[in-house]
Amino acid sequence: MNNDNHTSQTTPVLQVDGLNVYYGSFHAVSNVSFEVRPGEIFGLLGPNGAGKTSTLSAVEGLLKPQSGNIRVAGYSIREQPLYARANMGVQLQATSFQPELTITEIIQLYAGIYGVDLSKEQVASILANIKLQDSANKKYGQLSGGQQQRISLVIATIHDPQLVLLDEPTTGLDPQSRRQLWVRIEAMRDKGHGILLTTHSMEEAEAVCDRIAIIDHGKIIATDTPQALIDSNRERPEVIQASRKGKVTLEDVFIGLTGTEVRS
């Protein structure tokens, strides 16, 4: 779903330039460069062990790369980490909040951590917006997976960050919950947030991402819109071989470019 009105803005909310990460002698991320623009959903796709997690960890500031530059909202993650992180929201694949707290208490707690002053009316409005107004006094541990993901996304964006990192946010969700989360992610994009999304679902990437980078063996091997990636690779023999439905999909391109071998 391309959104040219948003992606035409010029200043990236995330700039990754020449990123290199080693674990001992293993070169996990090799000269990786990409950018995420305001109002853009950017998908980082790759097989297991391709370098996605190391790249995300470096962006989050949890891992110190051997070389390369990362800037969030113009701030260097290395030189100005507090400013960079203040402009970043993170939703991990499995986010564990205090299960004994109610969801109202969790929202109030993390709003306070981020220095956001929320009234009871504002908290109620947030819960109504994510269709959990009737669960305000439910403990987090009592919620379904889809409901927990909705709360997690609220916490990740409660301080209105310019950049939002979503690490496989729909894993384990049923189709209805997954579609609802897509709608919420697209709404964030429409408000001007830049979103960096990882997913193993090619259907998800093709449906919601404005642009995609495919990483394999630590290197970016392709970057473009989903449709452009399909169009530019549909004649490759390995992509044709991967296609089983007659119509070439993003999954066919992904398999064609990264191979059929199962990664551990």
C-alpha positions in Angstrom: 0.0 0.0 0.0 2.1 2.9 -1.2 1.4 6.3 0.3 3.2 8.8 -1.8 1.8 11.8 0.0 3.6 10.7 3.2 6.8 9.2 1.8 7.5 12.3 -0.2 8.7 14.0 3.0 12.5 14.2 2.7 14.0 13.9 6.2 14.2 10.2 7.3 13.1 9.2 10.8 15.7 6.4 10.7 19.0 6.4 8.8 21.2 3.3 8.9 24.5 3.7 7.1 27.2 1.1 6.6 26.2 -1.0 9.6 28.5 -3.9 10.5 28.0 -6.3 13.4 30.4 -9.1 14.3 30.0 -11.9 16.9 33.6 -12.9 17.2 34.7 -13.7 13.7 31.1 -14.1 12.4 30.0 -11.2 10.3 26.3 -11.0 11.2 25.5 -7.7 9.6 27.5 -6.6 6.6 27.5 -2.9 5.4 23.7 -2.6 5.8 22.2 0.7 4.8 18.6 1.8 4.5 16.2 4.6 5.7 12.7 4.9 6.9 10.8 8.0 6.0 8.0 9.8 7.9 4.6 8.3 7.2 6.1 5.0 5.8 5.8 1.4 6.8 9.2 -0.2 5.9 9.5 -3.9 6.1 12.8 -5.7 7.0 12.4 -9.3 5.8 14.8 -12.2 5.9 15.1 -15.9 6.8 16.1 -16.9 10.3 19.7 -15.9 11.0 19.8 -13.4 8.2 20.7 -10.4 10.4 17.3 -8.9 11.2 17.5 -9.2 14.9 21.0 -7.9 15.1 20.1 -4.9 12.9 17.0 -4.1 15.1 19.1 -4.5 18.3 21.6 -2.0 16.9 18.9 0.5 16.0 17.4 0.1 19.5 20.8 0.8 21.1 20.9 -2.6 22.7 23.9 -3.8 20.7 27.0 -1.8 19.8 28.0 -2.3 16.2 31.6 -2.5 15.1 31.1 0.3 12.5 28.3 2.3 10.9 26.0 5.1 11.8 22.4 5.0 13.0 20.3 8.2 13.4 16.8 8.4 14.8 15.0 11.6 14.1 18.4 13.1 13.3 20.0 12.0 16.6 23.0 9.6 16.6 22.2 6.4 18.6 25.9 6.3 19.6 26.5 10.0 20.4 23.0 11.0 21.6 21.4 7.8 22.8 18.9 9.4 25.2 17.5 11.7 22.5 17.4 8.9 19.9 15.5 6.6 22.2 13.1 9.3 23.3 12.0 9.5 19.6 11.6 5.7 19.3 8.9 3.3 20.4 9.4 -0.5 20.4 7.0 -3.4 20.3 8.7 -6.7 20.6 7.3 -10.1 19.4 6.7 -11.1 23.0 6.2 -8.2 25.4 5.7 -9.1 29.0 4.1 -6.5 31.2 3.3 -7.0 34.9 0.5 -9.6 34.7 -1.0 -8.6 38.1 -1.6 -5.0 37.1 -4.8 -3.9 35.4 -4.4 -2.5 31.9 -5.4 0.9 33.2 -2.6 0.7 35.7 -0.1 -0.4 33.1 -1.0 2.5 30.8 -0.7 5.0 33.6 2.6 3.4 34.8 4.3 3.6 31.4 2.9 7.0 30.6 4.6 8.2 33.8 7.9 6.5 32.8 7.8 8.4 29.5 6.9 11.6 31.2 3.4 11.7 29.6 0.7 13.1 31.9 -2.6 11.3 31.2 -5.9 12.1 32.9 -8.4 9.3 33.7 -10.5 10.6 30.8 -7.6 10.3 28.4 -6.8 6.7 29.6 -10.5 5.9 29.1 -10.4 7.4 25.6 -7.3 5.3 24.7 -9.0 2.1 25.9 -12.1 3.0 23.9 -10.0 3.6 20.8 -8.6 0.0 21.0 -12.0 -1.5 21.9 -11.0 -2.4 25.5 -13.1 0.1 27.4 -15.0 -2.8 29.1 -11.7 -4.4 30.2 -10.3 -1.4 32.0 -10.0 -3.2 35.3 -8.9 -6.5 33.8 -5.4 -7.7 34.7 -3.0 -7.9 31.8 -2.5 -11.6 32.4 -6.2 -12.2 31.8 -6.2 -10.7 28.3 -6.1 -12.7 25.0 -3.0 -12.5 22.8 -4.7 -10.0 20.5 -5.7 -7.8 23.3 -2.2 -7.9 24.8 -0.8 -6.8 21.4 -3.2 -3.8 21.4 -2.0 -2.7 24.8 1.7 -3.3 23.8 1.2 -1.1 20.7 -0.4 1.7 22.9 2.6 1.6 25.2 5.1 1.6 22.3 3.5 4.8 21.0 2.2 6.5 24.1 5.0 9.2 23.9 4.3 9.9 20.3 7.6 8.7 18.9 8.7 9.6 15.4 10.0 6.0 14.8 8.1 2.8 15.8 9.9 -0.6 15.7 7.5 -3.6 15.4 9.2 -7.0 15.7 6.8 -9.6 14.2 3.8 -7.9 15.9 1.1 -10.3 14.6 2.8 -13.6 15.4 0.3 -16.0 17.0 -2.8 -13.8 16.3 -5.9 -15.1 14.7 -7.0 -13.5 11.3 -9.4 -11.0 12.9 -6.8 -9.8 15.4 -4.1 -9.6 12.8 -6.3 -7.5 10.4 -7.2 -5.2 13.3 -3.6 -4.7 14.1 -2.8 -4.0 10.4 -5.4 -1.2 10.6 -3.8 0.3 13.7 -0.4 0.1 12.1 -1.6 1.9 9.0 -3.3 4.5 11.2 0.1 5.2 12.8 1.6 5.6 9.3 -1.2 8.0 8.3 -0.3 10.2 11.4 3.2 10.5 10.1 5.1 8.0 12.2 7.9 6.1 10.4 7.5 2.3 11.1 10.1 -0.4 10.8 8.4 -3.7 10.7 9.8 -7.3 10.7 7.6 -10.2 9.8 7.8 -13.7 8.5 4.4 -13.3 6.8 4.9 -12.3 3.2 1.2 -11.7 2.9 1.5 -9.2 5.7 4.5 -7.5 4.1 2.8 -7.3 0.7 -0.4 -5.9 2.3 0.9 -3.2 4.6 4.5 -2.2 3.7 5.2 0.8 1.5 8.8 -0.4 0.9 10.7 -3.6 1.8 14.3 -4.5 2.2 15.3 -8.2 2.0 18.3 -9.2 4.1 20.1 -12.5 3.7 23.5 -13.6 5.1 23.8 -10.2 6.7 23.5 -8.2 3.5 20.6 -6.2 2.0 20.0 -8.0 -1.4 16.9 -6.0 -2.6 15.0 -2.8 -1.6 11.9 -1.5 -3.3 8.1 -1.4 -3.0 6.4 -4.9 -2.8 5.0 -4.6 -6.3 8.2 -3.3 -7.8 10.1 -6.3 -6.3 7.6 -8.6 -7.8 7.7 -6.9 -11.2 11.5 -6.8 -11.4 12.0 -10.4 -10.3 9.1 -12.3 -11.9 11.2 -13.6 -14.8 14.0 -15.0 -12.7 14.1 -18.8 -13.2 14.3 -19.4 -9.4 11.3 -17.1 -8.8 9.3 -18.9 -11.5 10.2 -22.2 -9.9 9.1 -21.0 -6.5 5.7 -19.9 -7.9 3.0 -22.5 -7.4 -0.1 -20.5 -8.1 0.7 -19.2 -11.5 0.6 -15.6 -10.2 4.0 -14.5 -8.8 3.7 -13.2 -5.2 6.1 -11.5 -2.8 6.7 -14.9 -1.1 7.8 -16.4 -4.5 10.3 -13.5 -4.9 11.5 -14.0 -1.3 12.0 -17.7 -1.8 13.6 -17.1 -5.2 16.1 -14.6 -3.8 17.0 -16.3 -0.5 16.6 -20.0 -1.4 14.4 -22.9 -0.3 16.7 -24.2 2.5 15.1 -24.1 5.9 17.1 -22.0 8.3 17.4 -22.9 12.0 
